[in-house]
Amino acid sequence: MKIIANSLLSVAILATTSLAETVPPPSYQVTNEGDAVKIEAIDQPAASRKVETKASKTRKRIKTAPISELYKLYKESFEPDEQAFILETVSSRPPETARDIQSLLSFFLRNDTSAKEAAEASLQKLSQSRDASFAPYFLNLLNDENSKLRLFALIGINRLRPNEALETLYEMAKEPFKIAQPSLKTAPRPAEEWRTQLVALNVLADWQGEKALNLLLKRAKEAPIVAKLASTHCWEATLPKLIKWSHSKKDINRELSKFGWQANPPIAALKATIETLWKVLKSSRYDREIRHQAALKLGFAAAKQDVDRLLDLRSKAGNNKEKVLFEAALFASHDPRIIPILNDYVLNHPEPQSRAGALSQLSEMLEPEEYTKILIEMANNDPNQSNRDRAKKTLELSNK
């Protein structure tokens, strides 16, 4: 047998190498024909193609499918990751057709918190100017006996604000609460009816403001949590009553006070009442929790001169309990001058949760390099294992 020429071997090697990155190597047949050696390629496969998996095809379909089709895909899916992606997609877009609205109702009625939340998120994207044609659908459900359907309708009504809904909302607001608040022993139907009525009051308060205040205060005597709605949507008008409740020794008034101070009013409303908030914060006549709530609200609305005053009061505080109240207001202000106080909390506060909370707030206020330094300090030296672990995990994620 003759030895194959070097040039021929080089051609074979080069051919194989050049194809190796894109296709499997071809098969060769080597034969002797007399004194010659013959090399033939007997199988030259076509270039490989990326195979699109069923999962990737479904994912593409989910991205472009209307909500009405997404519900069908959700019911047919047995993959948790796929179902989660469907709900994420539903949450990210508004309904565009009546069929979409119907499908959102189907999501909402499922015994699945994630599906319900996805439907609510989609409804929250309805636009009063763009989607007014959907209002009759929600108006019809608002009069249904099923509290779950009314609850779904209220989300749409709150977004679209059709005037035809006001009469029904006022009728719902005039209905006395049958229970003050559901407990674990409350049957599902009364609990759902209670929640639906509370949401209806919230929609009415958000829409009508002080026009609905008297009704809100009336219902609050039956269900004290309604005081939170009154304070949230009508803060300036409710605050005098809130102050009165806060001084009362009656159990019902103390309950009204507790819920009223938990409200989250607009910043503009808080700014308009900042002097009253100062009086509550500085007065020992009020319960400590009430003063704490006043401190937070004052901090949210604080101007530069308010922060100056808080810093001064903190430095002169006669005891730690008073100092902590002023710090609560300072932290709520997010003024840059509180950074040294937060740093001290992270390094020296005796309570692990307070150190972790201060670190969390610093993440929003410090430049990345400075925040990394204090993260390293906590990761290496915090006495609490959970705090050290969280800091280390945050460092790992920031380095990716």
Disulfide bonds with the S-S distance in Angstrom:
none
